[in-house]
Amino acid sequence: MAHPLQELVHKGWVWQGHDAAEQLASDQLVDTGWPELNRRLGGGWLRGALHELQVQHNFQGELAFLMPVLSAQQKPCLWINPPAQPYWPGLHYQQLQQAPLWLQESDPKRALWAFEQALQSASLGVIVAWFPTVDASAVRRLQQAASRHQQLAFILTPWQQQQEARAYVNRLQLQWQQQQLQVAVVKRRAGWPLPPFPCPVTGHLPERRRRLA
């Protein structure tokens, strides 16, 4: 007769820790562009995964934070419900290779449907979506699509004090403090949560914003 603990493991109800030094294949990890973040995430963004970035408010440096991975794409990226219309001259100045495709959809269900369809497309690079909230079942479905099609995707959501369970591979909180972007790792594939650390995004900010920072 199987031990009760073994039955729980078989059902997937017990988290099994992995050695933080365990390395994935190089093609499964994508350089974040930030060495300290790479170290804390166990090598970089995991391909075939959905990552959540929680922001206190829009335009605090979150796009500059993602710019290294966006600018490294050879395929067009898709932005769903960005808080403002993408300004191509400014993005090109920040070394983005191609103008992003973007979709504004006010109906949350249709926007999520478009997100799921985009995750299945081999012609797209990174997919970034802005949502005020995403329920657990939708996150699970999106994560399954990202994993099945080996797509890299990000959801930007409002800052949460109480973290509800979601199937994101990584959950990060971004906060602008003391004239720099602070990044806290709330959930990560490689281990326990980590306290905030400064991320030097000012080099990717527009000149006017750098003066304000």
Accessible surface in RSA format (square Angstrom, percent):
REM  Atomic radii and reference values for relative SASA: ProtOr
REM  Chains: A
REM  Algorithm: Lee & Richards
REM  Probe-radius: 1.40
REM  Slices: 20
REM RES _ NUM      All-atoms   Total-Side   Main-Chain    Non-polar    All polar
REM                ABS   REL    ABS   REL    ABS   REL    ABS   REL    ABS   REL
RES MET A   1   232.23 120.3 141.83  93.9  90.40 215.2 118.74 100.9 113.49 150.4
RES ALA A   2    58.33  53.6  37.56  58.0  20.78  47.3  48.26  68.0  10.08  26.7
RES HIS A   3   115.43  63.1 106.33  73.9   9.10  23.3  80.72  83.2  34.71  40.4
RES PRO A   4    89.01  64.9  86.89  79.2   2.12   7.7  87.93  72.6   1.08   6.7
RES LEU A   5    90.42  50.4  88.53  63.3   1.89   4.8  89.80  63.1   0.62   1.7
RES GLN A   6   105.47  59.0 102.31  74.8   3.15   7.5  28.72  61.1  76.74  58.2
RES GLU A   7    74.82  43.0  70.32  53.2   4.50  10.7  23.26  45.0  51.56  42.1
RES LEU A   8    69.06  38.5  69.06  49.4   0.00   0.0  69.06  48.5   0.00   0.0
RES VAL A   9    41.77  27.5  33.60  30.4   8.16  19.7  33.60  29.2   8.16  22.1
RES HIS A  10   164.45  89.9 135.02  93.9  29.43  75.3  90.40  93.2  74.05  86.2
RES LYS A  11   117.17  57.2  89.22  54.7  27.95  66.5  56.48  50.8  60.70  64.7
RES GLY A  12    60.96  75.2   0.00   N/A  60.96  75.2  30.38  83.4  30.59  68.5
RES TRP A  13   173.33  69.6 137.83  66.7  35.50  83.4 123.39  65.8  49.94  81.0
RES VAL A  14    50.58  33.3  38.96  35.3  11.61  28.0  42.34  36.8   8.24  22.4
RES TRP A  15   172.96  69.4 144.17  69.8  28.79  67.6 126.30  67.3  46.66  75.7
RES GLN A  16   103.03  57.6  92.03  67.3  11.00  26.2  27.71  59.0  75.32  57.1
RES GLY A  17    48.22  59.5   0.00   N/A  48.22  59.5  16.32  44.8  31.90  71.4
RES HIS A  18   131.64  71.9 105.56  73.4  26.08  66.7  77.71  80.1  53.92  62.7
RES ASP A  19   104.78  73.4  83.20  82.8  21.58  51.0  38.23  90.0  66.55  66.4
RES ALA A  20    67.06  61.7  50.66  78.2  16.41  37.3  52.82  74.4  14.24  37.7
RES ALA A  21    70.65  65.0  53.87  83.1  16.78  38.2  61.03  85.9   9.63  25.5
RES GLU A  22    93.30  53.6  77.69  58.8  15.60  37.1  41.49  80.2  51.81  42.3
RES GLN A  23   129.26  72.3 101.57  74.2  27.69  65.9  54.40 115.8  74.85  56.8
RES LEU A  24    49.86  27.8  35.69  25.5  14.17  35.6  38.49  27.0  11.37  30.6
RES ALA A  25    57.59  53.0  40.56  62.6  17.03  38.7  52.29  73.6   5.30  14.0
RES SER A  26   105.48  89.1  81.91 109.3  23.57  54.3  55.71 118.6  49.77  69.7
RES ASP A  27   106.33  74.5  90.46  90.0  15.87  37.5  50.66 119.2  55.66  55.5
RES GLN A  28    64.39  36.0  64.18  46.9   0.21   0.5  13.97  29.7  50.42  38.2
RES LEU A  29    30.38  16.9  16.17  11.6  14.21  35.7  16.31  11.5  14.08  37.9
RES VAL A  30    17.17  11.3  14.02  12.7   3.15   7.6  17.17  14.9   0.00   0.0
RES ASP A  31    91.56  64.1  77.83  77.5  13.73  32.5  37.81  89.0  53.76  53.6
RES THR A  32     0.85   0.6   0.07   0.1   0.78   1.9   0.07   0.1   0.78   1.2
RES GLY A  33    31.26  38.5   0.00   N/A  31.26  38.5  14.10  38.7  17.16  38.4
RES TRP A  34    18.35   7.4  18.32   8.9   0.02   0.0  18.32   9.8   0.02   0.0
RES PRO A  35   110.62  80.6 102.17  93.1   8.45  30.7 105.28  86.9   5.34  33.2
RES GLU A  36    62.90  36.1  58.58  44.3   4.32  10.3  34.72  67.1  28.19  23.0
RES LEU A  37     0.00   0.0   0.00   0.0   0.00   0.0   0.00   0.0   0.00   0.0
RES ASN A  38    29.14  20.1  29.09  28.1   0.06   0.1  11.42  27.5  17.72  17.1
RES ARG A  39   160.70  67.5 137.84  70.3  22.86  54.4  75.35 103.0  85.34  51.7
RES ARG A  40    35.86  15.1  34.21  17.4   1.66   3.9   3.42   4.7  32.44  19.7
RES LEU A  41     1.87   1.0   0.00   0.0   1.87   4.7   0.12   0.1   1.75   4.7
RES GLY A  42    15.55  19.2   0.00   N/A  15.55  19.2  13.56  37.2   1.99   4.5
RES GLY A  43    34.08  42.0   0.00   N/A  34.08  42.0  19.28  52.9  14.80  33.1
RES GLY A  44     1.28   1.6   0.00   N/A   1.28   1.6   0.00   0.0   1.28   2.9
RES TRP A  45     2.42   1.0   2.42   1.2   0.00   0.0   0.96   0.5   1.46   2.4
RES LEU A  46    25.58  14.2  25.58  18.3   0.00   0.0  25.58  18.0   0.00   0.0
RES ARG A  47    87.66  36.8  83.70  42.7   3.96   9.4  16.27  22.2  71.40  43.3
RES GLY A  48     5.46   6.7   0.00   N/A   5.46   6.7   0.00   0.0   5.46  12.2
RES ALA A  49     0.00   0.0   0.00   0.0   0.00   0.0   0.00   0.0   0.00   0.0
RES LEU A  50     0.00   0.0   0.00   0.0   0.00   0.0   0.00   0.0   0.00   0.0
RES HIS A  51     0.00   0.0   0.00   0.0   0.00   0.0   0.00   0.0   0.00   0.0
RES GLU A  52     1.91   1.1   1.91   1.4   0.00   0.0   0.00   0.0   1.91   1.6
RES LEU A  53     0.00   0.0   0.00   0.0   0.00   0.0   0.00   0.0   0.00   0.0
RES GLN A  54     0.15   0.1   0.15   0.1   0.00   0.0   0.05   0.1   0.10   0.1
RES VAL A  55     7.51   4.9   6.77   6.1   0.74   1.8   6.77   5.9   0.74   2.0
RES GLN A  56    82.24  46.0  52.69  38.5  29.54  70.3  10.89  23.2  71.34  54.1
RES HIS A  57   107.68  58.8  99.02  68.8   8.65  22.1  81.03  83.5  26.64  31.0
RES ASN A  58    63.08  43.5  52.17  50.4  10.91  26.3   3.96   9.5  59.12  57.1
RES PHE A  59   124.11  62.1 108.98  67.5  15.13  39.4 116.85  70.8   7.26  20.8
RES GLN A  60     0.52   0.3   0.42   0.3   0.10   0.2   0.32   0.7   0.19   0.1
RES GLY A  61     5.36   6.6   0.00   N/A   5.36   6.6   3.33   9.1   2.03   4.5
RES GLU A  62     6.93   4.0   6.73   5.1   0.20   0.5   2.13   4.1   4.80   3.9
RES LEU A  63    50.22  28.0  48.92  35.0   1.31   3.3  49.35  34.7   0.88   2.4
RES ALA A  64     4.47   4.1   1.61   2.5   2.86   6.5   1.67   2.3   2.80   7.4
RES PHE A  65     1.87   0.9   0.00   0.0   1.87   4.9   0.00   0.0   1.87   5.3
RES LEU A  66     1.22   0.7   0.77   0.5   0.46   1.1   1.22   0.9   0.00   0.0
RES MET A  67     0.07   0.0   0.07   0.0   0.00   0.0   0.07   0.1   0.00   0.0
RES PRO A  68    23.01  16.8  12.62  11.5  10.39  37.8  16.70  13.8   6.30  39.2
RES VAL A  69     1.13   0.7   0.46   0.4   0.67   1.6   1.13   1.0   0.00   0.0
RES LEU A  70     2.50   1.4   0.22   0.2   2.28   5.7   0.22   0.2   2.28   6.1
RES SER A  71    20.85  17.6  15.43  20.6   5.41  12.5   2.40   5.1  18.45  25.8
RES ALA A  72    67.08  61.7  42.21  65.1  24.87  56.6  52.10  73.4  14.98  39.7
RES GLN A  73    33.29  18.6  29.72  21.7   3.57   8.5   2.57   5.5  30.72  23.3
RES GLN A  74   146.68  82.0 127.80  93.4  18.88  44.9  59.36 126.4  87.32  66.2
RES LYS A  75   101.20  49.4  97.48  59.8   3.72   8.9  63.12  56.8  38.08  40.6
RES PRO A  76    35.97  26.2  35.46  32.3   0.50   1.8  35.97  29.7   0.00   0.0
RES CYS A  77     8.04   6.1   6.34   7.1   1.69   4.0   2.71   6.9   5.33   5.7
RES LEU A  78    21.48  12.0  21.48  15.4   0.00   0.0  21.48  15.1   0.00   0.0
RES TRP A  79     6.24   2.5   6.24   3.0   0.00   0.0   6.05   3.2   0.19   0.3
RES ILE A  80     0.00   0.0   0.00   0.0   0.00   0.0   0.00   0.0   0.00   0.0
RES ASN A  81    29.03  20.0  23.16  22.4   5.87  14.1   8.87  21.3  20.16  19.5
RES PRO A  82     7.92   5.8   2.75   2.5   5.17  18.8   2.75   2.3   5.17  32.1
RES PRO A  83    56.93  41.5  14.94  13.6  41.99 152.6  28.12  23.2  28.82 179.1
RES ALA A  84    52.62  48.4  38.26  59.0  14.36  32.7  48.08  67.7   4.54  12.0
RES GLN A  85   131.58  73.6 108.18  79.1  23.40  55.7  23.73  50.5 107.85  81.8
RES PRO A  86    22.85  16.7   3.97   3.6  18.88  68.6  10.40   8.6  12.45  77.4
RES TYR A  87   152.45  71.2 146.44  83.3   6.01  15.6 110.77  83.2  41.68  51.4
RES TRP A  88    87.20  35.0  84.59  40.9   2.62   6.1  59.46  31.7  27.74  45.0
RES PRO A  89    76.40  55.7  63.61  58.0  12.79  46.5  70.09  57.9   6.31  39.2
RES GLY A  90    23.90  29.5   0.00   N/A  23.90  29.5  23.20  63.7   0.70   1.6
RES LEU A  91     9.59   5.3   9.28   6.6   0.31   0.8   9.28   6.5   0.31   0.8
RES HIS A  92   107.31  58.7 102.76  71.4   4.56  11.7  72.01  74.2  35.30  41.1
RES TYR A  93   139.31  65.0 126.00  71.7  13.31  34.6 102.68  77.2  36.63  45.2
RES GLN A  94    25.23  14.1  18.83  13.8   6.40  15.2   9.96  21.2  15.27  11.6
RES GLN A  95   117.38  65.6 114.76  83.9   2.61   6.2  42.99  91.5  74.38  56.4
RES LEU A  96     6.39   3.6   5.12   3.7   1.27   3.2   5.12   3.6   1.27   3.4
RES GLN A  97   106.80  59.7  82.18  60.1  24.61  58.6  16.66  35.5  90.14  68.4
RES GLN A  98    72.81  40.7  62.68  45.8  10.13  24.1  30.12  64.1  42.69  32.4
RES ALA A  99    47.77  43.9  37.68  58.1  10.10  23.0  37.68  53.1  10.10  26.8
RES PRO A 100    11.17   8.1   2.33   2.1   8.84  32.1   2.71   2.2   8.46  52.6
RES LEU A 101    89.77  50.0  87.21  62.4   2.56   6.4  89.77  63.0   0.00   0.0
RES TRP A 102   104.99  42.1  77.42  37.5  27.58  64.7  54.01  28.8  50.99  82.7
RES LEU A 103    63.51  35.4  61.69  44.1   1.81   4.6  63.51  44.6   0.00   0.0
RES GLN A 104    98.45  55.1  72.66  53.1  25.79  61.4  39.46  84.0  58.99  44.7
RES GLU A 105    36.37  20.9  32.91  24.9   3.46   8.2   4.11   7.9  32.26  26.3
RES SER A 106   116.16  98.2  80.48 107.4  35.68  82.2  58.78 125.2  57.38  80.4
RES ASP A 107    58.12  40.7  53.09  52.8   5.03  11.9  16.88  39.7  41.24  41.1
RES PRO A 108    88.05  64.2  84.93  77.4   3.12  11.3  88.05  72.7   0.00   0.0
RES LYS A 109   172.09  84.0 164.80 101.1   7.29  17.4 109.09  98.2  63.00  67.1
RES ARG A 110   150.91  63.4 147.56  75.2   3.35   8.0  39.78  54.4 111.12  67.3
RES ALA A 111     0.00   0.0   0.00   0.0   0.00   0.0   0.00   0.0   0.00   0.0
RES LEU A 112    25.35  14.1  25.20  18.0   0.15   0.4  25.20  17.7   0.15   0.4
RES TRP A 113   159.50  64.0 155.96  75.5   3.53   8.3 138.57  73.9  20.92  33.9
RES ALA A 114    18.14  16.7  14.39  22.2   3.75   8.5  15.41  21.7   2.73   7.2
RES PHE A 115     0.00   0.0   0.00   0.0   0.00   0.0   0.00   0.0   0.00   0.0
RES GLU A 116    29.06  16.7  29.06  22.0   0.00   0.0   1.66   3.2  27.39  22.4
RES GLN A 117    73.42  41.1  66.08  48.3   7.34  17.5  19.98  42.5  53.45  40.5
RES ALA A 118     9.25   8.5   3.12   4.8   6.14  14.0   8.90  12.5   0.35   0.9
RES LEU A 119     0.28   0.2   0.00   0.0   0.28   0.7   0.00   0.0   0.28   0.7
RES GLN A 120    75.17  42.0  54.64  39.9  20.52  48.9  11.09  23.6  64.07  48.6
RES SER A 121    35.10  29.7  24.47  32.7  10.64  24.5  24.45  52.1  10.66  14.9
RES ALA A 122    87.24  80.2  66.91 103.3  20.33  46.3  77.92 109.7   9.32  24.7
RES SER A 123    75.83  64.1  63.99  85.4  11.84  27.3  52.34 111.5  23.49  32.9
RES LEU A 124    21.27  11.8  16.05  11.5   5.23  13.1  16.05  11.3   5.23  14.1
RES GLY A 125     5.06   6.2   0.00   N/A   5.06   6.2   5.06  13.9   0.00   0.0
RES VAL A 126     1.58   1.0   1.34   1.2   0.24   0.6   1.35   1.2   0.23   0.6
RES ILE A 127     0.00   0.0   0.00   0.0   0.00   0.0   0.00   0.0   0.00   0.0
RES VAL A 128     0.12   0.1   0.12   0.1   0.00   0.0   0.12   0.1   0.00   0.0
RES ALA A 129     0.00   0.0   0.00   0.0   0.00   0.0   0.00   0.0   0.00   0.0
RES TRP A 130    26.62  10.7  23.42  11.3   3.20   7.5  23.58  12.6   3.04   4.9
RES PHE A 131     9.64   4.8   5.13   3.2   4.52  11.8   7.33   4.4   2.31   6.6
RES PRO A 132   106.68  77.8  91.10  83.0  15.59  56.7  94.63  78.1  12.05  74.9
RES THR A 133   102.52  72.9  88.73  90.0  13.79  32.9  68.51  92.0  34.01  51.4
RES VAL A 134     8.52   5.6   0.42   0.4   8.09  19.5   2.32   2.0   6.20  16.8
RES ASP A 135    82.54  57.8  76.37  76.0   6.17  14.6  36.16  85.1  46.37  46.2
RES ALA A 136    37.72  34.7  34.81  53.7   2.91   6.6  34.81  49.0   2.91   7.7
RES SER A 137    57.43  48.5  52.22  69.7   5.21  12.0  33.72  71.8  23.71  33.2
RES ALA A 138     3.16   2.9   3.16   4.9   0.00   0.0   3.16   4.5   0.00   0.0
RES VAL A 139     0.00   0.0   0.00   0.0   0.00   0.0   0.00   0.0   0.00   0.0
RES ARG A 140   121.99  51.2 121.95  62.2   0.03   0.1  40.98  56.0  81.00  49.1
RES ARG A 141    99.08  41.6  96.89  49.4   2.19   5.2  45.91  62.7  53.17  32.2
RES LEU A 142     0.28   0.2   0.28   0.2   0.00   0.0   0.28   0.2   0.00   0.0
RES GLN A 143    28.94  16.2  28.94  21.2   0.00   0.0  16.83  35.8  12.12   9.2
RES GLN A 144    96.94  54.2  91.66  67.0   5.28  12.6  29.92  63.7  67.02  50.8
RES ALA A 145     0.06   0.1   0.06   0.1   0.00   0.0   0.06   0.1   0.00   0.0
RES ALA A 146     0.00   0.0   0.00   0.0   0.00   0.0   0.00   0.0   0.00   0.0
RES SER A 147    53.24  45.0  47.37  63.2   5.87  13.5  11.38  24.2  41.86  58.6
RES ARG A 148   154.39  64.8 120.64  61.5  33.75  80.4  71.04  97.1  83.36  50.5
RES HIS A 149    79.50  43.4  53.29  37.0  26.21  67.1  41.93  43.2  37.57  43.7
RES GLN A 150    87.95  49.2  79.01  57.7   8.94  21.3  49.56 105.5  38.39  29.1
RES GLN A 151    15.15   8.5  14.57  10.6   0.58   1.4   0.64   1.4  14.51  11.0
RES LEU A 152     2.55   1.4   2.55   1.8   0.00   0.0   2.55   1.8   0.00   0.0
RES ALA A 153     0.00   0.0   0.00   0.0   0.00   0.0   0.00   0.0   0.00   0.0
RES PHE A 154     0.00   0.0   0.00   0.0   0.00   0.0   0.00   0.0   0.00   0.0
RES ILE A 155     0.00   0.0   0.00   0.0   0.00   0.0   0.00   0.0   0.00   0.0
RES LEU A 156     4.11   2.3   1.24   0.9   2.87   7.2   1.56   1.1   2.55   6.9
RES THR A 157     5.12   3.6   3.19   3.2   1.92   4.6   5.12   6.9   0.00   0.0
RES PRO A 158    66.62  48.6  63.83  58.2   2.79  10.2  66.05  54.5   0.57   3.6
RES TRP A 159    64.16  25.7  42.72  20.7  21.44  50.3  41.80  22.3  22.36  36.3
RES GLN A 160    50.86  28.4  46.02  33.6   4.84  11.5  25.18  53.6  25.68  19.5
RES GLN A 161   150.83  84.3 122.50  89.5  28.33  67.5  53.40 113.7  97.43  73.9
RES GLN A 162   152.49  85.3 143.97 105.2   8.51  20.3  59.55 126.8  92.94  70.5
RES GLN A 163    64.96  36.3  32.17  23.5  32.78  78.1  30.73  65.4  34.22  26.0
RES GLU A 164   103.81  59.6  96.82  73.2   6.99  16.6  40.73  78.8  63.08  51.5
RES ALA A 165    91.43  84.1  69.68 107.5  21.76  49.5  80.30 113.1  11.13  29.5
RES ARG A 166    47.77  20.1  32.58  16.6  15.19  36.2   7.45  10.2  40.33  24.4
RES ALA A 167    40.16  36.9  23.23  35.9  16.93  38.5  32.19  45.3   7.97  21.1
RES TYR A 168     3.65   1.7   2.58   1.5   1.07   2.8   0.38   0.3   3.27   4.0
RES VAL A 169    25.07  16.5  18.34  16.6   6.73  16.2  23.85  20.7   1.23   3.3
RES ASN A 170     2.53   1.7   2.53   2.4   0.00   0.0   0.00   0.0   2.53   2.4
RES ARG A 171     9.23   3.9   9.23   4.7   0.00   0.0   1.84   2.5   7.39   4.5
RES LEU A 172     0.07   0.0   0.00   0.0   0.07   0.2   0.02   0.0   0.05   0.1
RES GLN A 173    19.48  10.9  18.52  13.5   0.96   2.3   0.03   0.1  19.45  14.8
RES LEU A 174     0.00   0.0   0.00   0.0   0.00   0.0   0.00   0.0   0.00   0.0
RES GLN A 175    38.58  21.6  38.58  28.2   0.00   0.0   2.14   4.6  36.44  27.6
RES TRP A 176    57.78  23.2  38.88  18.8  18.90  44.4  27.34  14.6  30.43  49.4
RES GLN A 177    84.44  47.2  79.79  58.3   4.64  11.1  21.13  45.0  63.31  48.0
RES GLN A 178   159.51  89.2 123.70  90.4  35.80  85.2  51.53 109.7 107.98  81.9
RES GLN A 179   122.17  68.3 109.94  80.3  12.23  29.1  29.72  63.3  92.44  70.1
RES GLN A 180    63.22  35.4  62.30  45.5   0.93   2.2  14.34  30.5  48.88  37.1
RES LEU A 181     0.37   0.2   0.00   0.0   0.37   0.9   0.00   0.0   0.37   1.0
RES GLN A 182    24.79  13.9  23.88  17.5   0.91   2.2   6.00  12.8  18.80  14.3
RES VAL A 183     0.00   0.0   0.00   0.0   0.00   0.0   0.00   0.0   0.00   0.0
RES ALA A 184    14.38  13.2  14.09  21.7   0.30   0.7  14.09  19.8   0.30   0.8
RES VAL A 185     0.89   0.6   0.00   0.0   0.89   2.1   0.02   0.0   0.87   2.3
RES VAL A 186    33.39  22.0  25.24  22.9   8.14  19.6  28.27  24.6   5.12  13.9
RES LYS A 187    77.07  37.6  75.17  46.1   1.91   4.5  59.79  53.8  17.28  18.4
RES ARG A 188    45.16  19.0  33.00  16.8  12.16  29.0   0.11   0.1  45.05  27.3
RES ARG A 189    76.99  32.3  50.25  25.6  26.74  63.7  40.78  55.7  36.20  21.9
RES ALA A 190    13.07  12.0   3.86   6.0   9.21  21.0  10.59  14.9   2.48   6.6
RES GLY A 191    24.67  30.4   0.00   N/A  24.67  30.4  15.21  41.7   9.46  21.2
RES TRP A 192   188.27  75.6 187.73  90.9   0.54   1.3 158.68  84.6  29.59  48.0
RES PRO A 193    78.74  57.4  64.63  58.9  14.12  51.3  64.91  53.6  13.83  86.0
RES LEU A 194    46.50  25.9  38.88  27.8   7.62  19.1  41.52  29.2   4.98  13.4
RES PRO A 195    92.48  67.4  84.19  76.8   8.28  30.1  91.70  75.7   0.78   4.8
RES PRO A 196    82.70  60.3  63.09  57.5  19.61  71.3  63.09  52.1  19.61 121.9
RES PHE A 197     9.46   4.7   8.12   5.0   1.34   3.5   9.46   5.7   0.00   0.0
RES PRO A 198    73.31  53.4  64.58  58.9   8.73  31.7  64.58  53.3   8.73  54.3
RES CYS A 199     1.63   1.2   0.25   0.3   1.38   3.3   0.43   1.1   1.20   1.3
RES PRO A 200    98.26  71.6  80.70  73.6  17.56  63.8  90.58  74.8   7.68  47.7
RES VAL A 201     0.93   0.6   0.46   0.4   0.47   1.1   0.46   0.4   0.47   1.3
RES THR A 202    51.38  36.5  51.38  52.1   0.00   0.0  24.59  33.0  26.79  40.5
RES GLY A 203    62.85  77.5   0.00   N/A  62.85  77.5  36.58 100.4  26.28  58.8
RES HIS A 204    49.27  26.9  46.95  32.6   2.31   5.9  28.95  29.8  20.32  23.6
RES LEU A 205     8.34   4.6   6.66   4.8   1.69   4.2   6.66   4.7   1.69   4.5
RES PRO A 206    62.19  45.3  60.17  54.9   2.02   7.3  62.19  51.3   0.00   0.0
RES GLU A 207   100.09  57.5  96.44  73.0   3.65   8.7  23.61  45.7  76.48  62.4
RES ARG A 208   155.06  65.1 151.83  77.4   3.23   7.7  59.57  81.4  95.50  57.9
RES ARG A 209    48.94  20.5  48.94  24.9   0.00   0.0  15.93  21.8  33.01  20.0
RES ARG A 210    84.57  35.5  70.42  35.9  14.16  33.7  25.81  35.3  58.76  35.6
RES ARG A 211   168.04  70.6 132.63  67.6  35.42  84.3  74.75 102.2  93.29  56.5
RES LEU A 212   124.82  69.5  97.68  69.9  27.14  68.2 100.99  70.9  23.83  64.1
RES ALA A 213    27.16  25.0   2.67   4.1  24.49  55.7  18.96  26.7   8.20  21.7
END  Absolute sums over single chains surface
CHAIN  1 A    11843.2       9765.1       2078.1       6728.2       5115.0
END  Absolute sums over all chains
TOTAL         11843.2       9765.1       2078.1       6728.2       5115.0
